[in-house]
Amino acid sequence: MSTKVYRKFDEDFKQGAVRIVEETGKPIARVARELGVHEGTLGNWVAAARRARDGENPPLTESERAELVRLRKENTELRMQRDVLKRSVALWVDEAMGR
């Protein structure tokens, strides 16, 4: 029965590997080969570093930002329309009930 032995990498090594990918612009696969790390492992480190730097959500593109502004404006407008309808229904009910 064979047991797999997993290599452990310290945080300094991981951060250095990620920095090489980001600063040189080299492909992850190439840097991984040069460092003797599986490319999937290095890819995970790079993705985790980007999430930590950018937050969980990547920054919005210009078109997404424009859509967000439009949707917020539309949302405000719809809320106002809803409030007007609520008031008119309340007045109509009061009138129908003879209050």
C-alpha positions, 0 to 999 in steps of 0.5 A: 500500500503506497501513501502519497507524500505531498510537498508543503510550501511556505507562504514566502514561496507562494507569494514569490511565485505569484509575484513572478507570474504577475510582474513578469507576465509569464504564463502560469504553466511556464513559471510552474515548470521553472519552480517545479510546482504543478501548474494547477497549484500555482494557478490556485495561488494566483487566483487566491491572491487576485481574489484577496487583492480585488476582493471576492468580486472582480472590479466592474467593467465600464459597461457593467458600471453603466448598467448598474447606474441605469438599474439603480435609477430604474429601481428608484423610479419603480419604488416611487411608482409603487408608493404612489400606487399603494397610496391610491389603493389605500385611498380607494379602499377608504372611499369604497368602505365609506370612511 
